[in-house]
Amino acid sequence: MTTKESPTKIFRIKKGTSAIDATYNFNLGTALGGETASGFWYVGNGKAIVKYLDSKIVAASPSTLFNTKFALINIATSSVIKKLDLPADKGSQLQNVITSDGKVFIQVNAETTKDYVWEVNTTTGAVTPGVEIVGGYDYILRLDNLK
């Protein structure tokens, strides 16, 4: 199935209403270059992180589980700010994006590189490695912020 047959879209319901706003229809799949999004995390200031299945990775290696990537989007302008320069993720994590004190963190289970919790600069889309997850693992359910 292609994104033309089943597009990934974001709709909006304005505060105080219960109907979908007909003036806003963000075709996220098209903005991502035809990819299918599978996760969405609002990170503040009209921006969000989306998880998407990278069709190039799937085409090159259909059996790999490490085929998920991330992008920073601007939901106010219906645009992709940047596809994030992170290793491909296994995609099995359910809650691997958090915000804390105005910072955004993404946990990535990579196939060929070290595994990190990455910090994302939501202004530039730059990523820097943070905490390294040592010891190898197959699955992490979620990333939490404990205060």
C-alpha distance (Angstrom), angle and dihedral (degrees) to the residues before:
residue distance angle dihedral
M1 . . .
T2 3.81 . .
T3 3.77 129.0 .
K4 3.82 87.1 -108.5
E5 3.81 88.6 63.0
S6 3.79 94.0 40.3
P7 3.83 111.2 15.6
T8 3.78 125.0 -165.1
K9 3.78 106.3 -126.1
I10 3.78 138.2 170.5
F11 3.78 119.2 -144.3
R12 3.79 129.4 -172.2
I13 3.79 135.2 -139.7
K14 3.79 111.2 -163.2
K15 3.78 118.9 -130.3
G16 3.78 112.1 -88.0
T17 3.80 94.4 22.3
S18 3.77 134.1 87.9
A19 3.81 100.0 -155.2
I20 3.79 128.6 89.6
D21 3.80 110.6 -100.8
A22 3.82 104.2 -113.1
T23 3.83 90.6 -157.5
Y24 3.82 93.7 63.7
N25 3.80 122.7 64.0
F26 3.83 114.3 147.7
N27 3.81 110.1 -167.9
L28 3.79 95.0 -154.6
G29 3.80 93.6 176.2
T30 3.80 91.4 59.3
A31 3.82 92.1 44.3
L32 3.83 88.6 53.2
G33 3.80 90.9 53.3
G34 3.79 97.0 -99.1
E35 3.80 97.9 -43.6
T36 3.81 126.0 139.9
A37 3.79 116.9 -122.0
S38 3.79 119.0 -142.3
G39 3.80 103.4 175.8
F40 3.81 138.7 35.0
W41 3.81 130.8 -169.7
Y42 3.80 122.1 179.0
V43 3.81 107.5 -140.0
G44 3.81 101.5 -179.9
N45 3.80 139.1 -95.3
G46 3.81 93.2 62.2
K47 3.80 92.8 -57.1
A48 3.78 134.5 116.6
I49 3.79 140.6 -179.3
V50 3.80 115.5 -126.9
K51 3.78 128.0 -165.1
Y52 3.81 114.7 -145.4
L53 3.78 139.5 177.8
D54 3.83 108.8 -111.2
S55 3.81 105.7 -134.6
K56 3.82 92.3 -163.6
I57 3.80 91.2 59.6
V58 3.81 91.1 45.4
A59 3.83 91.6 49.7
A60 3.81 92.3 48.5
S61 3.81 95.3 44.9
P62 3.83 112.9 12.6
S63 3.81 94.4 -179.3
T64 3.82 97.3 52.7
L65 3.77 118.6 110.7
F66 3.82 90.8 -159.5
N67 3.79 97.6 83.1
T68 3.79 106.6 113.3
K69 3.80 125.2 106.0
F70 3.82 136.0 178.3
A71 3.79 135.1 -129.2
L72 3.79 135.6 -170.9
I73 3.80 111.9 -131.7
N74 3.78 136.7 -173.1
I75 3.79 107.5 -136.0
A76 3.82 92.2 -173.3
T77 3.82 92.4 60.9
S78 3.84 96.7 28.9
S79 3.79 92.6 -123.9
V80 3.78 142.8 123.8
I81 3.79 109.4 -115.5
K82 3.79 93.2 -169.2
K83 3.77 142.9 -26.7
L84 3.80 98.8 -122.2
D85 3.78 119.9 -114.3
L86 3.80 95.8 -124.7
P87 3.79 130.3 129.8
A88 3.79 115.6 -96.2
D89 3.79 110.5 -84.3
K90 3.78 126.6 -137.6
G91 3.77 86.6 -123.0
S92 3.79 95.0 -141.8
Q93 3.80 95.8 111.4
L94 3.77 114.1 101.0
Q95 3.80 101.1 -164.3
N96 3.79 108.3 21.6
V97 3.83 99.4 138.5
I98 3.80 122.8 76.3
T99 3.78 138.4 164.1
S100 3.77 122.9 -141.7
D101 3.79 128.7 173.4
G102 3.81 91.0 -14.8
K103 3.79 93.9 -50.1
V104 3.80 127.1 112.2
F105 3.81 123.0 -140.7
I106 3.82 129.3 -169.4
Q107 3.79 123.5 -169.4
V108 3.81 112.0 -147.0
N109 3.80 126.5 -165.5
A110 3.81 99.2 -157.0
E111 3.78 126.6 -169.0
T112 3.80 102.2 -144.7
T113 3.79 106.4 16.3
K114 3.77 135.4 56.7
D115 3.79 116.4 -75.7
Y116 3.79 116.8 -113.6
V117 3.73 144.3 168.4
W118 3.81 98.3 -121.4
E119 3.81 125.3 -150.6
V120 3.81 115.3 -138.2
N121 3.79 123.7 -152.5
T122 3.81 101.4 -143.5
T123 3.81 92.3 -160.3
T124 3.81 97.5 55.5
G125 3.80 104.0 15.0
A126 3.81 89.7 -123.9
V127 3.80 115.8 150.7
T128 3.80 128.2 -153.9
P129 3.79 127.8 -173.7
G130 3.77 115.5 -109.8
V131 3.77 126.9 170.7
E132 3.81 113.3 10.7
I133 3.79 114.5 -138.3
V134 3.79 104.3 -139.6
G135 3.79 130.0 -165.1
G136 3.76 102.6 44.7
Y137 3.76 125.7 -97.2
D138 3.75 139.3 -171.2
Y139 3.78 102.7 -145.8
I140 3.79 139.2 13.2
L141 3.77 115.9 -171.8
R142 3.78 99.0 -157.3
L143 3.76 149.6 -17.6
D144 3.81 115.6 -125.3
N145 3.77 136.1 -171.3
L146 3.81 111.7 -136.9
K147 3.77 118.4 -165.4
